[in-house]
Amino acid sequence: MSESNLGVALTKELCVVCNKEVDGAIVMNTRLTKSMANKVEEMHGKVVGLSDKPCPECLEAVGDGVYIIEVDEAKTDDMSNPWRTGKQWGLKKEALEKMVEDKKMLAQTLSKQACYMPIEICEMFGLPH
């Protein structure tokens, strides 16, 4: 329990590819009350969600490419945490450039180096099943 009104926590997130815990956001109490400071401090070291990028080890493995993570939209309740089928592929940047015509979507996907893709789209692109 905090004795001050300022609570700070370093949270954890899960790698979007391998689910390894990585450092997440630093959370600070902005309400400056003891009760909120305590709630913030309880978050310290706890997993609060998925990272928006792969962990350093996964980034090293894919290089300048991207991970495609297959999801089943029919089984998904929350699009911020889609139901994964267990299938994933690492694609080279050049391969993705041939597959995706929309330049804005391509740039977003390459900047995150991971993307969720529905089963039907994975099959349409000919990714192995």
Residue frames as qw, qx, qy, qz and C-alpha x, y, z in Angstrom:
[[0.000, 0.886, 0.463, 0.000, 0.00, 0.00, 0.00],
 [0.407, 0.496, -0.006, 0.767, 1.21, 3.45, -0.90],
 [0.347, -0.572, -0.425, 0.610, 1.85, 6.04, 1.74],
 [0.039, -0.333, 0.155, 0.929, 1.81, 8.81, -0.85],
 [0.568, 0.573, 0.322, -0.496, -0.76, 9.99, -3.37],
 [0.428, 0.653, -0.494, -0.382, 1.53, 9.21, -6.29],
 [0.828, -0.082, 0.555, -0.012, 1.46, 5.62, -7.54],
 [0.361, 0.650, -0.548, -0.385, 3.71, 4.34, -10.33],
 [0.835, -0.049, 0.546, -0.050, 3.83, 0.92, -11.98],
 [0.172, 0.466, -0.717, -0.490, 5.83, -0.72, -14.75],
 [0.843, 0.160, 0.307, -0.412, 3.38, -3.06, -16.46],
 [0.345, -0.204, 0.843, 0.359, 4.02, -6.06, -18.68],
 [0.689, 0.433, -0.085, -0.575, 2.58, -6.90, -22.09],
 [0.791, -0.004, 0.599, 0.121, 2.63, -10.10, -24.14],
 [0.076, -0.342, 0.634, 0.690, 4.49, -10.34, -27.44],
 [0.673, 0.367, 0.027, -0.641, 1.93, -10.43, -30.22],
 [0.631, 0.406, -0.619, -0.232, 3.80, -13.35, -31.84],
 [0.527, 0.144, -0.811, 0.210, 5.24, -15.64, -29.13],
 [0.608, -0.672, -0.312, -0.287, 3.30, -14.47, -26.03],
 [0.630, -0.058, -0.412, 0.656, 6.52, -13.83, -24.09],
 [0.266, -0.892, -0.296, 0.215, 6.21, -11.17, -21.38],
 [0.492, 0.343, 0.019, 0.800, 7.88, -7.87, -22.30],
 [0.150, -0.346, -0.356, 0.855, 8.04, -4.51, -20.56],
 [0.111, 0.716, 0.626, 0.287, 4.89, -2.50, -21.10],
 [0.010, 0.786, 0.111, 0.608, 3.70, 0.97, -20.23],
 [0.270, -0.059, -0.561, 0.780, 4.70, 2.97, -17.20],
 [0.283, -0.695, -0.554, -0.362, 1.46, 3.86, -15.46],
 [0.190, 0.065, -0.430, 0.880, 1.15, 6.83, -13.11],
 [0.097, -0.671, -0.696, 0.236, -1.67, 7.90, -10.85],
 [0.157, 0.352, 0.193, 0.902, -3.00, 11.21, -12.19],
 [0.418, -0.711, -0.424, -0.373, -5.84, 11.59, -9.69],
 [0.213, 0.440, -0.525, 0.697, -3.40, 11.93, -6.81],
 [0.713, -0.464, 0.125, -0.511, -5.50, 10.07, -4.25],
 [0.301, -0.441, 0.832, -0.151, -4.19, 7.28, -2.02],
 [0.774, 0.185, 0.552, -0.250, -6.84, 4.83, -3.20],
 [0.726, 0.678, -0.063, -0.100, -5.91, 5.39, -6.87],
 [0.080, 0.740, -0.665, 0.062, -2.20, 5.28, -6.02],
 [0.561, -0.231, 0.773, -0.187, -2.78, 1.85, -4.46],
 [0.817, 0.432, 0.331, -0.189, -4.67, 0.62, -7.55],
 [0.499, 0.793, -0.348, -0.041, -1.86, 1.78, -9.82],
 [0.135, -0.618, 0.763, -0.133, 0.81, 0.13, -7.66],
 [0.763, 0.004, 0.607, -0.223, -1.15, -3.16, -7.77],
 [0.773, 0.619, 0.003, -0.136, -0.57, -3.16, -11.56],
 [0.029, -0.784, 0.611, 0.102, 3.22, -3.24, -11.11],
 [0.158, -0.351, 0.915, 0.120, 4.69, -6.25, -12.92],
 [0.577, 0.318, 0.705, -0.262, 1.30, -7.52, -14.14],
 [0.216, 0.143, 0.712, 0.652, 0.36, -8.28, -17.74],
 [0.267, 0.501, 0.336, -0.752, -2.13, -5.69, -18.98],
 [0.680, 0.626, 0.129, -0.359, -2.50, -6.66, -22.65],
 [0.839, 0.259, 0.296, 0.376, -0.81, -7.44, -25.92],
 [0.297, -0.515, 0.263, 0.760, 2.13, -5.47, -27.22],
 [0.572, 0.730, 0.112, -0.357, 1.53, -3.70, -30.52],
 [0.458, 0.691, -0.550, -0.098, 4.88, -4.99, -31.86],
 [0.933, -0.020, -0.341, 0.115, 6.77, -8.27, -31.64],
 [0.644, -0.719, 0.159, 0.208, 9.37, -8.70, -28.88],
 [0.022, 0.806, -0.519, -0.284, 13.07, -8.10, -29.72],
 [0.446, -0.208, 0.853, 0.172, 13.73, -11.82, -30.33],
 [0.571, 0.538, 0.620, -0.018, 10.80, -12.13, -32.77],
 [0.289, 0.919, -0.065, -0.259, 11.83, -8.90, -34.52],
 [0.187, -0.628, 0.695, 0.297, 15.34, -10.26, -34.96],
 [0.535, 0.079, 0.834, 0.108, 13.97, -13.50, -36.43],
 [0.504, 0.699, 0.507, -0.016, 11.76, -11.76, -39.01],
 [0.454, -0.008, 0.255, 0.854, 14.25, -9.03, -39.95],
 [0.155, 0.197, -0.052, -0.967, 12.54, -6.33, -42.00],
 [0.271, -0.238, -0.818, -0.449, 9.65, -8.67, -42.80],
 [0.506, -0.254, 0.163, -0.808, 6.36, -9.18, -41.02],
 [0.111, 0.064, 0.970, -0.209, 4.53, -11.85, -39.04],
 [0.540, -0.170, -0.390, -0.726, 1.09, -12.88, -40.27],
 [0.158, -0.011, 0.867, -0.473, -1.03, -14.29, -37.44],
 [0.323, -0.262, -0.726, -0.547, -4.14, -16.16, -38.58],
 [0.246, 0.056, 0.590, -0.767, -7.35, -15.40, -36.66],
 [0.067, -0.415, -0.875, -0.241, -10.89, -16.77, -36.71],
 [0.170, -0.211, 0.019, -0.962, -13.29, -13.83, -36.79],
 [0.636, -0.363, -0.506, -0.456, -16.29, -16.09, -36.06],
 [0.724, -0.375, -0.511, 0.272, -14.78, -17.04, -32.67],
 [0.349, 0.125, -0.235, 0.899, -13.58, -13.53, -31.83],
 [0.216, -0.797, -0.550, 0.126, -15.48, -11.46, -29.26],
 [0.217, -0.902, 0.043, 0.370, -12.95, -8.63, -28.94],
 [0.722, 0.653, -0.008, 0.229, -11.03, -7.47, -32.04],
 [0.036, -0.867, 0.453, -0.204, -8.27, -6.03, -29.85],
 [0.336, -0.399, 0.847, -0.100, -7.54, -9.63, -28.82],
 [0.750, 0.240, -0.315, -0.529, -8.72, -11.85, -31.69],
 [0.893, -0.166, 0.403, -0.109, -9.07, -15.63, -31.46],
 [0.128, 0.651, -0.688, -0.295, -5.89, -17.11, -32.92],
 [0.938, 0.167, -0.172, -0.251, -5.94, -20.35, -34.89],
 [0.780, -0.449, 0.377, 0.218, -2.32, -21.14, -33.96],
 [0.744, 0.372, 0.297, 0.469, -1.03, -20.63, -37.48],
 [0.047, -0.938, 0.096, 0.330, 1.49, -17.88, -38.19],
 [0.799, 0.377, 0.174, 0.435, 3.98, -17.15, -40.91],
 [0.298, -0.695, 0.157, 0.635, 7.00, -14.90, -41.26],
 [0.640, 0.662, 0.323, 0.219, 7.01, -13.15, -44.63],
 [0.485, -0.098, 0.144, 0.857, 9.78, -11.15, -46.24],
 [0.124, 0.600, 0.133, -0.779, 9.00, -7.52, -46.95],
 [0.143, 0.277, -0.625, -0.715, 9.25, -8.18, -50.70],
 [0.081, -0.271, -0.945, -0.163, 6.65, -10.96, -50.54],
 [0.026, 0.630, 0.604, -0.488, 4.20, -8.78, -48.62],
 [0.091, 0.508, -0.182, -0.837, 4.71, -5.93, -51.13],
 [0.159, 0.036, -0.804, -0.572, 3.56, -8.30, -53.89],
 [0.133, -0.411, -0.900, 0.067, 0.50, -9.41, -51.88],
 [0.070, -0.736, -0.486, 0.466, -0.80, -6.06, -50.61],
 [0.367, 0.546, 0.370, 0.656, -1.72, -3.39, -53.16],
 [0.236, -0.925, -0.221, -0.200, -2.99, -0.76, -50.70],
 [0.493, 0.475, -0.364, 0.631, 0.13, 1.30, -49.92],
 [0.346, -0.606, 0.281, -0.660, -1.28, 2.74, -46.67],
 [0.927, -0.294, 0.047, -0.229, -2.15, -0.74, -45.35],
 [0.861, 0.262, -0.259, 0.352, 1.25, -2.04, -46.43],
 [0.207, 0.591, -0.375, 0.683, 3.05, 0.78, -44.61],
 [0.608, -0.532, 0.232, -0.542, 1.02, 0.22, -41.41],
 [0.992, -0.108, -0.054, -0.044, 1.66, -3.52, -41.48],
 [0.731, 0.368, -0.301, 0.490, 5.39, -3.12, -42.09],
 [0.040, -0.655, 0.346, -0.671, 5.71, -0.52, -39.32],
 [0.736, -0.444, 0.279, -0.429, 4.18, -2.91, -36.73],
 [0.216, 0.441, -0.868, -0.079, 5.89, -5.98, -38.23],
 [0.098, 0.162, 0.966, -0.176, 2.91, -8.13, -37.24],
 [0.462, 0.015, -0.133, -0.877, -0.67, -8.34, -38.39],
 [0.501, 0.165, 0.787, -0.321, -3.75, -10.38, -37.71],
 [0.336, 0.218, -0.574, -0.714, -5.30, -11.90, -40.80],
 [0.786, 0.047, 0.317, -0.529, -8.60, -13.79, -41.08],
 [0.654, -0.059, 0.744, 0.123, -8.53, -17.43, -42.22],
 [0.643, 0.657, 0.392, -0.013, -10.21, -16.62, -45.54],
 [0.232, 0.934, -0.254, -0.094, -7.59, -14.00, -46.45],
 [0.401, -0.552, 0.718, 0.138, -4.72, -16.33, -45.49],
 [0.687, 0.214, 0.688, 0.097, -6.20, -18.99, -47.77],
 [0.503, 0.845, 0.168, -0.072, -6.73, -16.42, -50.55],
 [0.043, 0.879, -0.464, -0.101, -3.04, -15.45, -50.35],
 [0.861, 0.285, -0.421, -0.004, -2.11, -19.14, -50.54],
 [0.167, -0.615, 0.670, -0.381, -0.45, -19.36, -47.12],
 [0.464, 0.086, -0.880, -0.055, 0.12, -23.05, -46.26],
 [0.671, -0.368, 0.199, -0.612, -2.43, -24.83, -44.08]]
